[in-house]
Amino acid sequence: MTVAIDPRLREILVCPCPRHAPLRDGLPDDPDAEYLSCTSCGRGFPVREGIPVLLLEEALPAPGTGPTPDEPGEG
């Protein structure tokens, strides 16, 4: 399953991290998730009602990593 985004928009979307890497559909552990994943940093960005939310604060961390220093952690 692919995330429903206008193909013209899809061509220009990149990760907001400094590398500006391309995005792929889904998450590494759930390819059908309504997320776009960065091919470089691994963050997962939600797609809500067909709109990608490309905010680092809203992104899921890459698999196997904990919260980054600017993300709230446990405790």
Rosetta blueprint (number, residue, H / E / L):
1 M L
2 T L
3 V L
4 A L
5 I L
6 D L
7 P H
8 R H
9 L H
10 R H
11 E H
12 I H
13 L L
14 V E
15 C L
16 P L
17 C L
18 P L
19 R L
20 H L
21 A L
22 P E
23 L E
24 R E
25 D E
26 G L
27 L E
28 P L
29 D L
30 D E
31 P L
32 D L
33 A L
34 E L
35 Y E
36 L E
37 S E
38 C E
39 T L
40 S L
41 C L
42 G L
43 R L
44 G E
45 F E
46 P E
47 V E
48 R E
49 E L
50 G L
51 I E
52 P E
53 V L
54 L L
55 L L
56 L H
57 E H
58 E H
59 A L
60 L E
61 P L
62 A L
63 P L
64 G L
65 T L
66 G L
67 P L
68 T L
69 P L
70 D L
71 E L
72 P L
73 G L
74 E L
75 G L
